[in-house]
């Protein structure tokens, strides 16, 4: 099951929530993942598409949020899948070794670039 987060000031009428842009974008991400990165698609548990420039994914067995951009969904998902296959264990160890005050994230919003950020302690 995947949760698609959509925030609105008004309560939607039954059947209208699917028409919200956040939900449509979340469904596009799921469709792309299912067609191109099936292993990654099965790990997606939460999509927050409230900001199309910083879409947040939460994955099973990966404790940090993953960021995507609406204009780079296909390449972003591909790079995330490759990264998790090759570096997941190393990243999980880095996260365990850092302070509980850090807030790491994996940023895949840019072309051909992944950034593991937030490992420095917050002030």
Biopython code that builds the backbone (N, CA, C, O; Angstrom):
import numpy as np
from Bio.PDB.StructureBuilder import StructureBuilder

atoms = [
    (1, "UNK", "N", (0.836, -1.168, 0.000)),
    (1, "UNK", "CA", (0.000, 0.000, 0.000)),
    (1, "UNK", "C", (0.886, 1.239, 0.000)),
    (1, "UNK", "O", (1.900, 1.288, 0.696)),
    (2, "UNK", "N", (0.499, 2.228, -0.779)),
    (2, "UNK", "CA", (1.221, 3.492, -0.855)),
    (2, "UNK", "C", (0.287, 4.603, -0.415)),
    (2, "UNK", "O", (-0.877, 4.636, -0.816)),
    (3, "UNK", "N", (0.786, 5.508, 0.403)),
    (3, "UNK", "CA", (0.016, 6.667, 0.834)),
    (3, "UNK", "C", (0.423, 7.848, -0.030)),
    (3, "UNK", "O", (1.602, 8.193, -0.104)),
    (4, "UNK", "N", (-0.560, 8.473, -0.690)),
    (4, "UNK", "CA", (-0.326, 9.689, -1.457)),
    (4, "UNK", "C", (-0.839, 10.847, -0.622)),
    (4, "UNK", "O", (-2.037, 10.947, -0.360)),
    (5, "UNK", "N", (0.061, 11.720, -0.207)),
    (5, "UNK", "CA", (-0.333, 12.829, 0.660)),
    (5, "UNK", "C", (-0.807, 14.002, -0.177)),
    (5, "UNK", "O", (-0.144, 14.403, -1.134)),
    (6, "UNK", "N", (-1.959, 14.551, 0.188)),
    (6, "UNK", "CA", (-2.495, 15.742, -0.463)),
    (6, "UNK", "C", (-3.068, 16.639, 0.620)),
    (6, "UNK", "O", (-3.845, 16.187, 1.460)),
    (7, "UNK", "N", (-2.689, 17.901, 0.603)),
    (7, "UNK", "CA", (-3.125, 18.843, 1.629)),
    (7, "UNK", "C", (-4.017, 19.892, 0.983)),
    (7, "UNK", "O", (-3.686, 20.447, -0.065)),
    (8, "UNK", "N", (-5.141, 20.154, 1.616)),
    (8, "UNK", "CA", (-6.076, 21.148, 1.106)),
    (8, "UNK", "C", (-6.775, 21.810, 2.281)),
    (8, "UNK", "O", (-6.930, 21.209, 3.344)),
    (9, "UNK", "N", (-7.196, 23.055, 2.082)),
    (9, "UNK", "CA", (-7.932, 23.765, 3.130)),
    (9, "UNK", "C", (-9.378, 23.298, 3.222)),
    (9, "UNK", "O", (-10.016, 23.439, 4.265)),
    (10, "UNK", "N", (-9.890, 22.746, 2.135)),
    (10, "UNK", "CA", (-11.278, 22.296, 2.110)),
    (10, "UNK", "C", (-11.327, 20.775, 2.062)),
    (10, "UNK", "O", (-10.458, 20.128, 1.478)),
    (11, "UNK", "N", (-12.348, 20.223, 2.679)),
    (11, "UNK", "CA", (-12.537, 18.780, 2.598)),
    (11, "UNK", "C", (-13.037, 18.437, 1.202)),
    (11, "UNK", "O", (-14.004, 19.038, 0.734)),
    (12, "UNK", "N", (-12.401, 17.487, 0.529)),
    (12, "UNK", "CA", (-12.851, 17.130, -0.823)),
    (12, "UNK", "C", (-14.144, 16.330, -0.776)),
    (12, "UNK", "O", (-14.429, 15.631, 0.197)),
    (13, "UNK", "N", (-14.910, 16.447, -1.836)),
    (13, "UNK", "CA", (-16.109, 15.627, -1.963)),
    (13, "UNK", "C", (-15.670, 14.227, -2.364)),
    (13, "UNK", "O", (-14.593, 14.043, -2.932)),
    (14, "UNK", "N", (-16.492, 13.262, -2.072)),
    (14, "UNK", "CA", (-16.172, 11.877, -2.414)),
    (14, "UNK", "C", (-15.918, 11.785, -3.917)),
    (14, "UNK", "O", (-16.735, 12.232, -4.722)),
    (15, "UNK", "N", (-14.780, 11.202, -4.284)),
    (15, "UNK", "CA", (-14.441, 11.016, -5.691)),
    (15, "UNK", "C", (-13.679, 12.160, -6.316)),
    (15, "UNK", "O", (-13.237, 12.041, -7.459)),
    (16, "UNK", "N", (-13.504, 13.281, -5.603)),
    (16, "UNK", "CA", (-12.813, 14.421, -6.202)),
    (16, "UNK", "C", (-11.342, 14.490, -5.818)),
    (16, "UNK", "O", (-10.576, 15.191, -6.480)),
    (17, "UNK", "N", (-10.925, 13.793, -4.780)),
    (17, "UNK", "CA", (-9.534, 13.886, -4.322)),
    (17, "UNK", "C", (-8.551, 13.424, -5.394)),
    (17, "UNK", "O", (-7.428, 13.924, -5.453)),
    (18, "UNK", "N", (-8.955, 12.482, -6.236)),
    (18, "UNK", "CA", (-8.062, 11.979, -7.274)),
    (18, "UNK", "C", (-7.729, 13.073, -8.276)),
    (18, "UNK", "O", (-6.685, 13.011, -8.926)),
    (19, "UNK", "N", (-8.585, 14.066, -8.414)),
    (19, "UNK", "CA", (-8.343, 15.161, -9.341)),
    (19, "UNK", "C", (-7.322, 16.167, -8.847)),
    (19, "UNK", "O", (-6.942, 17.065, -9.598)),
    (20, "UNK", "N", (-6.870, 16.047, -7.620)),
    (20, "UNK", "CA", (-5.892, 16.988, -7.077)),
    (20, "UNK", "C", (-4.539, 16.754, -7.736)),
    (20, "UNK", "O", (-4.164, 15.614, -8.009)),
    (21, "UNK", "N", (-3.810, 17.835, -7.989)),
    (21, "UNK", "CA", (-2.534, 17.727, -8.707)),
    (21, "UNK", "C", (-1.522, 16.861, -7.954)),
    (21, "UNK", "O", (-0.742, 16.144, -8.581)),
    (22, "UNK", "N", (-1.525, 16.919, -6.622)),
    (22, "UNK", "CA", (-0.585, 16.114, -5.844)),
    (22, "UNK", "C", (-0.826, 14.621, -6.050)),
    (22, "UNK", "O", (0.118, 13.837, -6.152)),
    (23, "UNK", "N", (-2.088, 14.242, -6.109)),
    (23, "UNK", "CA", (-2.429, 12.835, -6.297)),
    (23, "UNK", "C", (-2.068, 12.392, -7.712)),
    (23, "UNK", "O", (-1.529, 11.301, -7.902)),
    (24, "UNK", "N", (-2.362, 13.234, -8.706)),
    (24, "UNK", "CA", (-2.017, 12.898, -10.092)),
    (24, "UNK", "C", (-0.509, 12.717, -10.249)),
    (24, "UNK", "O", (-0.060, 11.797, -10.932)),
    (25, "UNK", "N", (0.267, 13.586, -9.622)),
    (25, "UNK", "CA", (1.723, 13.486, -9.687)),
    (25, "UNK", "C", (2.214, 12.220, -8.976)),
    (25, "UNK", "O", (3.112, 11.538, -9.468)),
    (26, "UNK", "N", (1.631, 11.915, -7.834)),
    (26, "UNK", "CA", (1.984, 10.688, -7.120)),
    (26, "UNK", "C", (1.674, 9.445, -7.937)),
    (26, "UNK", "O", (2.457, 8.496, -7.953)),
    (27, "UNK", "N", (0.526, 9.451, -8.618)),
    (27, "UNK", "CA", (0.173, 8.317, -9.470)),
    (27, "UNK", "C", (1.123, 8.190, -10.655)),
    (27, "UNK", "O", (1.447, 7.080, -11.076)),
    (28, "UNK", "N", (1.571, 9.322, -11.197)),
    (28, "UNK", "CA", (2.547, 9.290, -12.290)),
    (28, "UNK", "C", (3.868, 8.667, -11.821)),
    (28, "UNK", "O", (4.489, 7.892, -12.548)),
    (29, "UNK", "N", (4.283, 9.012, -10.612)),
    (29, "UNK", "CA", (5.510, 8.432, -10.051)),
    (29, "UNK", "C", (5.357, 6.919, -9.893)),
    (29, "UNK", "O", (6.253, 6.157, -10.258)),
    (30, "UNK", "N", (4.230, 6.494, -9.352)),
    (30, "UNK", "CA", (3.993, 5.053, -9.182)),
    (30, "UNK", "C", (3.964, 4.320, -10.517)),
    (30, "UNK", "O", (4.551, 3.247, -10.653)),
    (31, "UNK", "N", (3.282, 4.899, -11.499)),
    (31, "UNK", "CA", (3.197, 4.276, -12.821)),
    (31, "UNK", "C", (4.586, 4.150, -13.445)),
    (31, "UNK", "O", (4.944, 3.097, -13.972)),
    (32, "UNK", "N", (5.360, 5.224, -13.382)),
    (32, "UNK", "CA", (6.717, 5.201, -13.936)),
    (32, "UNK", "C", (7.572, 4.162, -13.223)),
    (32, "UNK", "O", (8.310, 3.413, -13.863)),
    (33, "UNK", "N", (7.472, 4.119, -11.909)),
    (33, "UNK", "CA", (8.253, 3.147, -11.140)),
    (33, "UNK", "C", (7.845, 1.714, -11.488)),
    (33, "UNK", "O", (8.703, 0.846, -11.644)),
    (34, "UNK", "N", (6.553, 1.467, -11.608)),
    (34, "UNK", "CA", (6.088, 0.114, -11.941)),
    (34, "UNK", "C", (6.549, -0.327, -13.325)),
    (34, "UNK", "O", (6.865, -1.498, -13.537)),
    (35, "UNK", "N", (6.586, 0.611, -14.263)),
    (35, "UNK", "CA", (6.987, 0.272, -15.629)),
    (35, "UNK", "C", (8.496, 0.146, -15.792)),
    (35, "UNK", "O", (8.967, -0.674, -16.580)),
    (36, "UNK", "N", (9.266, 0.958, -15.050)),
    (36, "UNK", "CA", (10.699, 1.019, -15.316)),
    (36, "UNK", "C", (11.584, 0.532, -14.172)),
    (36, "UNK", "O", (12.686, 0.044, -14.422)),
    (37, "UNK", "N", (11.138, 0.649, -12.948)),
    (37, "UNK", "CA", (11.946, 0.255, -11.782)),
    (37, "UNK", "C", (11.074, -0.543, -10.821)),
    (37, "UNK", "O", (10.782, -0.098, -9.711)),
    (38, "UNK", "N", (10.664, -1.722, -11.262)),
    (38, "UNK", "CA", (9.695, -2.519, -10.502)),
    (38, "UNK", "C", (10.156, -2.821, -9.073)),
    (38, "UNK", "O", (9.346, -2.776, -8.147)),
    (39, "UNK", "N", (11.434, -3.128, -8.880)),
    (39, "UNK", "CA", (11.935, -3.409, -7.527)),
    (39, "UNK", "C", (11.784, -2.190, -6.619)),
    (39, "UNK", "O", (11.432, -2.323, -5.446)),
    (40, "UNK", "N", (12.048, -1.013, -7.159)),
    (40, "UNK", "CA", (11.892, 0.214, -6.383)),
    (40, "UNK", "C", (10.418, 0.486, -6.106)),
    (40, "UNK", "O", (10.064, 0.930, -5.013)),
    (41, "UNK", "N", (9.565, 0.226, -7.075)),
    (41, "UNK", "CA", (8.128, 0.475, -6.916)),
    (41, "UNK", "C", (7.557, -0.279, -5.722)),
    (41, "UNK", "O", (6.684, 0.232, -5.022)),
    (42, "UNK", "N", (8.045, -1.485, -5.490)),
    (42, "UNK", "CA", (7.527, -2.278, -4.370)),
    (42, "UNK", "C", (7.981, -1.736, -3.018)),
    (42, "UNK", "O", (7.425, -2.112, -1.986)),
    (43, "UNK", "N", (8.988, -0.856, -3.011)),
    (43, "UNK", "CA", (9.513, -0.302, -1.763)),
    (43, "UNK", "C", (8.884, 1.041, -1.385)),
    (43, "UNK", "O", (9.051, 1.501, -0.255)),
    (44, "UNK", "N", (8.167, 1.673, -2.311)),
    (44, "UNK", "CA", (7.582, 2.992, -2.038)),
    (44, "UNK", "C", (6.405, 2.826, -1.093)),
    (44, "UNK", "O", (5.476, 2.067, -1.368)),
    (45, "UNK", "N", (6.452, 3.552, 0.039)),
    (45, "UNK", "CA", (5.320, 3.456, 0.966)),
    (45, "UNK", "C", (4.614, 4.788, 1.176)),
    (45, "UNK", "O", (3.484, 4.809, 1.664)),
    (46, "UNK", "N", (5.253, 5.904, 0.817)),
    (46, "UNK", "CA", (4.635, 7.217, 1.008)),
    (46, "UNK", "C", (5.164, 8.167, -0.054)),
    (46, "UNK", "O", (6.367, 8.213, -0.311)),
    (47, "UNK", "N", (4.258, 8.932, -0.675)),
    (47, "UNK", "CA", (4.640, 9.959, -1.642)),
    (47, "UNK", "C", (3.994, 11.266, -1.212)),
    (47, "UNK", "O", (2.772, 11.350, -1.089)),
    (48, "UNK", "N", (4.812, 12.283, -0.985)),
    (48, "UNK", "CA", (4.318, 13.623, -0.665)),
    (48, "UNK", "C", (4.690, 14.527, -1.832)),
    (48, "UNK", "O", (5.833, 14.972, -1.938)),
    (49, "UNK", "N", (3.722, 14.801, -2.710)),
    (49, "UNK", "CA", (3.960, 15.600, -3.907)),
    (49, "UNK", "C", (3.393, 17.009, -3.755)),
    (49, "UNK", "O", (2.988, 17.620, -4.743)),
    (50, "UNK", "N", (3.361, 17.522, -2.545)),
    (50, "UNK", "CA", (2.850, 18.862, -2.294)),
    (50, "UNK", "C", (3.674, 19.950, -2.953)),
    (50, "UNK", "O", (3.149, 21.019, -3.264)),
    (51, "UNK", "N", (4.951, 19.698, -3.171)),
    (51, "UNK", "CA", (5.847, 20.641, -3.844)),
    (51, "UNK", "C", (6.486, 19.890, -5.009)),
    (51, "UNK", "O", (7.276, 18.972, -4.792)),
    (52, "UNK", "N", (6.150, 20.272, -6.243)),
    (52, "UNK", "CA", (6.635, 19.520, -7.409)),
    (52, "UNK", "C", (8.140, 19.626, -7.598)),
    (52, "UNK", "O", (8.730, 18.824, -8.323)),
    (53, "UNK", "N", (8.767, 20.602, -6.958)),
    (53, "UNK", "CA", (10.222, 20.732, -7.044)),
    (53, "UNK", "C", (10.932, 19.896, -5.983)),
    (53, "UNK", "O", (12.143, 19.692, -6.062)),
    (54, "UNK", "N", (10.185, 19.413, -4.991)),
    (54, "UNK", "CA", (10.763, 18.578, -3.935)),
    (54, "UNK", "C", (9.725, 17.546, -3.491)),
    (54, "UNK", "O", (9.113, 17.673, -2.430)),
    (55, "UNK", "N", (9.545, 16.533, -4.319)),
    (55, "UNK", "CA", (8.627, 15.442, -4.018)),
    (55, "UNK", "C", (9.349, 14.497, -3.061)),
    (55, "UNK", "O", (10.474, 14.074, -3.327)),
    (56, "UNK", "N", (8.703, 14.173, -1.960)),
    (56, "UNK", "CA", (9.343, 13.325, -0.951)),
    (56, "UNK", "C", (8.781, 11.911, -1.015)),
    (56, "UNK", "O", (7.570, 11.702, -0.953)),
    (57, "UNK", "N", (9.682, 10.952, -1.138)),
    (57, "UNK", "CA", (9.319, 9.538, -1.102)),
    (57, "UNK", "C", (9.846, 8.931, 0.186)),
    (57, "UNK", "O", (10.951, 9.251, 0.625)),
    (58, "UNK", "N", (9.065, 8.066, 0.785)),
    (58, "UNK", "CA", (9.551, 7.257, 1.898)),
    (58, "UNK", "C", (9.535, 5.815, 1.431)),
    (58, "UNK", "O", (8.524, 5.329, 0.922)),
    (59, "UNK", "N", (10.648, 5.139, 1.603)),
    (59, "UNK", "CA", (10.800, 3.767, 1.123)),
    (59, "UNK", "C", (10.882, 2.793, 2.293)),
    (59, "UNK", "O", (11.366, 3.143, 3.370)),
    (60, "UNK", "N", (10.406, 1.571, 2.075)),
    (60, "UNK", "CA", (10.585, 0.509, 3.066)),
    (60, "UNK", "C", (12.070, 0.229, 3.217)),
    (60, "UNK", "O", (12.810, 0.278, 2.234)),
    (61, "UNK", "N", (12.506, -0.058, 4.402)),
    (61, "UNK", "CA", (13.888, -0.475, 4.691)),
    (61, "UNK", "C", (14.935, 0.554, 4.287)),
    (61, "UNK", "O", (16.106, 0.209, 4.128)),
    (62, "UNK", "N", (14.535, 1.812, 4.119)),
    (62, "UNK", "CA", (15.495, 2.897, 3.892)),
    (62, "UNK", "C", (14.984, 4.075, 4.712)),
    (62, "UNK", "O", (13.997, 4.703, 4.328)),
    (63, "UNK", "N", (15.631, 4.387, 5.828)),
    (63, "UNK", "CA", (15.059, 5.282, 6.835)),
    (63, "UNK", "C", (15.121, 6.775, 6.534)),
    (63, "UNK", "O", (14.719, 7.578, 7.376)),
    (64, "UNK", "N", (15.603, 7.168, 5.379)),
    (64, "UNK", "CA", (15.700, 8.600, 5.080)),
    (64, "UNK", "C", (14.775, 8.950, 3.921)),
    (64, "UNK", "O", (14.552, 8.124, 3.037)),
    (65, "UNK", "N", (14.231, 10.176, 3.916)),
    (65, "UNK", "CA", (13.393, 10.576, 2.782)),
    (65, "UNK", "C", (14.223, 10.708, 1.513)),
    (65, "UNK", "O", (15.408, 11.041, 1.554)),
    (66, "UNK", "N", (13.580, 10.442, 0.399)),
    (66, "UNK", "CA", (14.203, 10.570, -0.913)),
    (66, "UNK", "C", (13.463, 11.675, -1.651)),
    (66, "UNK", "O", (12.233, 11.683, -1.696)),
    (67, "UNK", "N", (14.217, 12.611, -2.233)),
    (67, "UNK", "CA", (13.605, 13.747, -2.923)),
    (67, "UNK", "C", (13.716, 13.581, -4.428)),
    (67, "UNK", "O", (14.756, 13.181, -4.950)),
    (68, "UNK", "N", (12.622, 13.897, -5.118)),
    (68, "UNK", "CA", (12.555, 13.894, -6.580)),
    (68, "UNK", "C", (12.006, 15.231, -7.047)),
    (68, "UNK", "O", (11.419, 15.973, -6.258)),
    (69, "UNK", "N", (12.192, 15.544, -8.323)),
    (69, "UNK", "CA", (11.565, 16.712, -8.941)),
    (69, "UNK", "C", (10.622, 16.215, -10.032)),
    (69, "UNK", "O", (10.891, 15.204, -10.680)),
    (70, "UNK", "N", (9.519, 16.928, -10.229)),
    (70, "UNK", "CA", (8.516, 16.510, -11.206)),
    (70, "UNK", "C", (9.071, 16.446, -12.622)),
    (70, "UNK", "O", (8.600, 15.649, -13.434)),
    (71, "UNK", "N", (10.064, 17.272, -12.930)),
    (71, "UNK", "CA", (10.615, 17.276, -14.287)),
    (71, "UNK", "C", (11.731, 16.246, -14.474)),
    (71, "UNK", "O", (12.347, 16.194, -15.538)),
    (72, "UNK", "N", (11.995, 15.435, -13.461)),
    (72, "UNK", "CA", (13.052, 14.421, -13.569)),
    (72, "UNK", "C", (12.639, 13.114, -12.893)),
    (72, "UNK", "O", (13.461, 12.449, -12.263)),
    (73, "UNK", "N", (11.377, 12.754, -13.026)),
    (73, "UNK", "CA", (10.876, 11.552, -12.354)),
    (73, "UNK", "C", (11.561, 10.298, -12.886)),
    (73, "UNK", "O", (12.062, 9.482, -12.111)),
    (74, "UNK", "N", (11.580, 10.147, -14.196)),
    (74, "UNK", "CA", (12.124, 8.932, -14.808)),
    (74, "UNK", "C", (13.596, 8.732, -14.459)),
    (74, "UNK", "O", (13.988, 7.663, -13.991)),
    (75, "UNK", "N", (14.405, 9.759, -14.688)),
    (75, "UNK", "CA", (15.840, 9.624, -14.398)),
    (75, "UNK", "C", (16.087, 9.539, -12.892)),
    (75, "UNK", "O", (16.973, 8.809, -12.449)),
    (76, "UNK", "N", (15.306, 10.284, -12.104)),
    (76, "UNK", "CA", (15.466, 10.242, -10.654)),
    (76, "UNK", "C", (15.200, 8.857, -10.088)),
    (76, "UNK", "O", (15.968, 8.360, -9.264)),
    (77, "UNK", "N", (14.110, 8.231, -10.529)),
    (77, "UNK", "CA", (13.798, 6.881, -10.058)),
    (77, "UNK", "C", (14.877, 5.884, -10.475)),
    (77, "UNK", "O", (15.245, 4.994, -9.709)),
    (78, "UNK", "N", (15.375, 6.045, -11.696)),
    (78, "UNK", "CA", (16.433, 5.150, -12.180)),
    (78, "UNK", "C", (17.692, 5.281, -11.314)),
    (78, "UNK", "O", (18.284, 4.279, -10.914)),
    (79, "UNK", "N", (18.090, 6.518, -11.031)),
    (79, "UNK", "CA", (19.298, 6.734, -10.231)),
    (79, "UNK", "C", (19.119, 6.262, -8.785)),
    (79, "UNK", "O", (20.052, 5.733, -8.180)),
    (80, "UNK", "N", (17.929, 6.453, -8.242)),
    (80, "UNK", "CA", (17.656, 5.972, -6.881)),
    (80, "UNK", "C", (17.767, 4.450, -6.836)),
    (80, "UNK", "O", (18.386, 3.895, -5.928)),
    (81, "UNK", "N", (17.169, 3.780, -7.815)),
    (81, "UNK", "CA", (17.217, 2.314, -7.848)),
    (81, "UNK", "C", (18.659, 1.815, -7.935)),
    (81, "UNK", "O", (19.039, 0.885, -7.223)),
    (82, "UNK", "N", (19.459, 2.428, -8.802)),
    (82, "UNK", "CA", (20.868, 2.033, -8.915)),
    (82, "UNK", "C", (21.626, 2.289, -7.621)),
    (82, "UNK", "O", (22.409, 1.452, -7.172)),
    (83, "UNK", "N", (21.388, 3.445, -7.030)),
    (83, "UNK", "CA", (22.064, 3.815, -5.788)),
    (83, "UNK", "C", (21.753, 2.811, -4.683)),
    (83, "UNK", "O", (22.653, 2.366, -3.971)),
    (84, "UNK", "N", (20.485, 2.460, -4.542)),
    (84, "UNK", "CA", (20.102, 1.522, -3.487)),
    (84, "UNK", "C", (20.696, 0.136, -3.721)),
    (84, "UNK", "O", (21.083, -0.539, -2.767)),
    (85, "UNK", "N", (20.772, -0.290, -4.969)),
    (85, "UNK", "CA", (21.375, -1.594, -5.266)),
    (85, "UNK", "C", (22.862, -1.612, -4.912)),
    (85, "UNK", "O", (23.378, -2.616, -4.419)),
    (86, "UNK", "N", (23.541, -0.500, -5.166)),
    (86, "UNK", "CA", (24.992, -0.475, -5.013)),
    (86, "UNK", "C", (25.476, 0.035, -3.655)),
    (86, "UNK", "O", (26.533, -0.391, -3.189)),
    (87, "UNK", "N", (24.734, 0.931, -3.013)),
    (87, "UNK", "CA", (25.274, 1.619, -1.837)),
    (87, "UNK", "C", (24.373, 1.596, -0.601)),
    (87, "UNK", "O", (24.693, 2.246, 0.394)),
    (88, "UNK", "N", (23.281, 0.881, -0.637)),
    (88, "UNK", "CA", (22.327, 0.915, 0.470)),
    (88, "UNK", "C", (22.964, 0.527, 1.803)),
    (88, "UNK", "O", (22.767, 1.222, 2.800)),
    (89, "UNK", "N", (23.713, -0.553, 1.837)),
    (89, "UNK", "CA", (24.312, -1.026, 3.093)),
    (89, "UNK", "C", (25.294, 0.006, 3.639)),
    (89, "UNK", "O", (25.311, 0.278, 4.839)),
    (90, "UNK", "N", (26.103, 0.574, 2.765)),
    (90, "UNK", "CA", (27.071, 1.596, 3.186)),
    (90, "UNK", "C", (26.357, 2.831, 3.750)),
    (90, "UNK", "O", (26.771, 3.372, 4.776)),
    (91, "UNK", "N", (25.299, 3.271, 3.089)),
    (91, "UNK", "CA", (24.555, 4.448, 3.556)),
    (91, "UNK", "C", (23.877, 4.163, 4.887)),
    (91, "UNK", "O", (23.884, 5.015, 5.775)),
    (92, "UNK", "N", (23.296, 2.989, 5.039)),
    (92, "UNK", "CA", (22.663, 2.638, 6.317)),
    (92, "UNK", "C", (23.684, 2.658, 7.450)),
    (92, "UNK", "O", (23.366, 3.083, 8.561)),
    (93, "UNK", "N", (24.903, 2.204, 7.182)),
    (93, "UNK", "CA", (25.967, 2.247, 8.191)),
    (93, "UNK", "C", (26.349, 3.691, 8.513)),
    (93, "UNK", "O", (26.545, 4.029, 9.680)),
    (94, "UNK", "N", (26.457, 4.544, 7.496)),
    (94, "UNK", "CA", (26.753, 5.968, 7.723)),
    (94, "UNK", "C", (25.699, 6.612, 8.615)),
    (94, "UNK", "O", (26.025, 7.381, 9.520)),
    (95, "UNK", "N", (24.448, 6.297, 8.357)),
    (95, "UNK", "CA", (23.346, 6.865, 9.137)),
    (95, "UNK", "C", (23.419, 6.378, 10.580)),
    (95, "UNK", "O", (23.237, 7.166, 11.508)),
    (96, "UNK", "N", (23.682, 5.093, 10.778)),
    (96, "UNK", "CA", (23.798, 4.546, 12.135)),
    (96, "UNK", "C", (24.959, 5.168, 12.897)),
    (96, "UNK", "O", (24.869, 5.392, 14.104)),
    (97, "UNK", "N", (26.052, 5.448, 12.187)),
    (97, "UNK", "CA", (27.248, 5.999, 12.826)),
    (97, "UNK", "C", (27.119, 7.476, 13.180)),
    (97, "UNK", "O", (27.911, 7.982, 13.974)),
    (98, "UNK", "N", (26.148, 8.175, 12.615)),
    (98, "UNK", "CA", (25.981, 9.595, 12.875)),
    (98, "UNK", "C", (25.066, 9.826, 14.065)),
    (98, "UNK", "O", (24.339, 8.934, 14.503)),
    (99, "UNK", "N", (25.122, 11.027, 14.563)),
    (99, "UNK", "CA", (24.320, 11.439, 15.711)),
    (99, "UNK", "C", (22.826, 11.348, 15.397)),
    (99, "UNK", "O", (22.411, 11.458, 14.243)),
    (100, "UNK", "N", (22.042, 11.150, 16.429)),
    (100, "UNK", "CA", (20.589, 11.116, 16.274)),
    (100, "UNK", "C", (20.037, 12.484, 15.896)),
    (100, "UNK", "O", (18.891, 12.586, 15.458)),
    (101, "UNK", "N", (20.829, 13.531, 16.058)),
    (101, "UNK", "CA", (20.374, 14.885, 15.742)),
    (101, "UNK", "C", (20.466, 15.208, 14.255)),
    (101, "UNK", "O", (19.960, 16.243, 13.821)),
    (102, "UNK", "N", (21.091, 14.357, 13.477)),
    (102, "UNK", "CA", (21.172, 14.603, 12.041)),
    (102, "UNK", "C", (19.859, 14.219, 11.373)),
    (102, "UNK", "O", (19.122, 13.371, 11.875)),
    (103, "UNK", "N", (19.575, 14.844, 10.246)),
    (103, "UNK", "CA", (18.366, 14.543, 9.480)),
    (103, "UNK", "C", (18.759, 14.276, 8.027)),
    (103, "UNK", "O", (18.592, 15.149, 7.175)),
    (104, "UNK", "N", (19.275, 13.089, 7.736)),
    (104, "UNK", "CA", (19.749, 12.806, 6.384)),
    (104, "UNK", "C", (18.610, 12.675, 5.373)),
    (104, "UNK", "O", (17.465, 12.398, 5.733)),
    (105, "UNK", "N", (18.952, 12.879, 4.109)),
    (105, "UNK", "CA", (18.023, 12.725, 2.998)),
    (105, "UNK", "C", (18.827, 12.361, 1.756)),
    (105, "UNK", "O", (20.026, 12.627, 1.682)),
    (106, "UNK", "N", (18.165, 11.756, 0.790)),
    (106, "UNK", "CA", (18.780, 11.428, -0.488)),
    (106, "UNK", "C", (18.104, 12.292, -1.543)),
    (106, "UNK", "O", (16.902, 12.165, -1.777)),
    (107, "UNK", "N", (18.865, 13.161, -2.174)),
    (107, "UNK", "CA", (18.334, 14.134, -3.130)),
    (107, "UNK", "C", (18.639, 13.676, -4.554)),
    (107, "UNK", "O", (19.800, 13.603, -4.956)),
    (108, "UNK", "N", (17.583, 13.367, -5.316)),
    (108, "UNK", "CA", (17.731, 12.924, -6.707)),
    (108, "UNK", "C", (17.014, 13.886, -7.651)),
    (108, "UNK", "O", (16.463, 13.464, -8.667)),
    (109, "UNK", "N", (17.021, 15.173, -7.318)),
    (109, "UNK", "CA", (16.283, 16.153, -8.113)),
    (109, "UNK", "C", (17.052, 16.684, -9.313)),
    (109, "UNK", "O", (16.472, 17.350, -10.169)),
    (110, "UNK", "N", (18.326, 16.405, -9.388)),
    (110, "UNK", "CA", (19.148, 17.007, -10.431)),
    (110, "UNK", "C", (19.622, 15.945, -11.416)),
    (110, "UNK", "O", (19.791, 14.780, -11.054)),
    (111, "UNK", "N", (19.833, 16.351, -12.649)),
    (111, "UNK", "CA", (20.222, 15.419, -13.702)),
    (111, "UNK", "C", (21.568, 14.767, -13.395)),
    (111, "UNK", "O", (22.556, 15.449, -13.121)),
    (112, "UNK", "N", (21.589, 13.444, -13.445)),
    (112, "UNK", "CA", (22.805, 12.644, -13.265)),
    (112, "UNK", "C", (23.537, 12.912, -11.950)),
    (112, "UNK", "O", (24.758, 12.768, -11.883)),
    (113, "UNK", "N", (22.811, 13.297, -10.917)),
    (113, "UNK", "CA", (23.431, 13.597, -9.628)),
    (113, "UNK", "C", (22.554, 13.073, -8.498)),
    (113, "UNK", "O", (21.339, 13.270, -8.505)),
    (114, "UNK", "N", (23.161, 12.416, -7.546)),
    (114, "UNK", "CA", (22.501, 12.053, -6.295)),
    (114, "UNK", "C", (23.294, 12.681, -5.169)),
    (114, "UNK", "O", (24.524, 12.706, -5.201)),
    (115, "UNK", "N", (22.588, 13.186, -4.175)),
    (115, "UNK", "CA", (23.247, 13.861, -3.065)),
    (115, "UNK", "C", (22.703, 13.290, -1.767)),
    (115, "UNK", "O", (21.497, 13.328, -1.525)),
    (116, "UNK", "N", (23.575, 12.769, -0.945)),
    (116, "UNK", "CA", (23.187, 12.307, 0.385)),
    (116, "UNK", "C", (23.504, 13.441, 1.342)),
    (116, "UNK", "O", (24.665, 13.672, 1.679)),
    (117, "UNK", "N", (22.484, 14.138, 1.774)),
    (117, "UNK", "CA", (22.692, 15.324, 2.599)),
    (117, "UNK", "C", (22.160, 15.154, 4.001)),
    (117, "UNK", "O", (21.552, 14.138, 4.340)),
    (118, "UNK", "N", (22.402, 16.171, 4.812)),
    (118, "UNK", "CA", (21.865, 16.213, 6.155)),
    (118, "UNK", "C", (22.604, 15.390, 7.183)),
    (118, "UNK", "O", (22.073, 15.154, 8.268)),
    (119, "UNK", "N", (23.812, 14.944, 6.881)),
    (119, "UNK", "CA", (24.548, 14.133, 7.851)),
    (119, "UNK", "C", (25.332, 14.977, 8.847)),
    (119, "UNK", "O", (25.791, 14.461, 9.866)),
    (120, "UNK", "N", (25.490, 16.267, 8.568)),
    (120, "UNK", "CA", (26.144, 17.155, 9.533)),
    (120, "UNK", "C", (25.136, 17.493, 10.622)),
    (120, "UNK", "O", (23.937, 17.587, 10.359)),
    (121, "UNK", "N", (25.616, 17.672, 11.826)),
    (121, "UNK", "CA", (24.713, 17.967, 12.938)),
    (121, "UNK", "C", (24.078, 19.334, 12.778)),
    (121, "UNK", "O", (24.732, 20.289, 12.359)),
    (122, "UNK", "N", (22.794, 19.423, 13.118)),
    (122, "UNK", "CA", (22.071, 20.694, 13.097)),
    (122, "UNK", "C", (22.497, 21.542, 14.273)),
    (122, "UNK", "O", (22.830, 21.023, 15.339)),
    (123, "UNK", "N", (22.485, 22.846, 14.078)),
    (123, "UNK", "CA", (22.848, 23.746, 15.192)),
    (123, "UNK", "C", (21.612, 24.310, 15.828)),
    (123, "UNK", "O", (21.706, 25.086, 16.779)),
]
sb = StructureBuilder()
sb.init_structure("model")
sb.init_model(0)
sb.init_chain("A")
sb.init_seg("    ")
for serial, (resi, resn, name, xyz) in enumerate(atoms, 1):
    if name == "N":
        sb.init_residue(resn, " ", resi, " ")
    sb.init_atom(name, np.array(xyz, "f"), 0.0, 1.0, " ", f" {name:<3s}", serial, name[0])
structure = sb.get_structure()
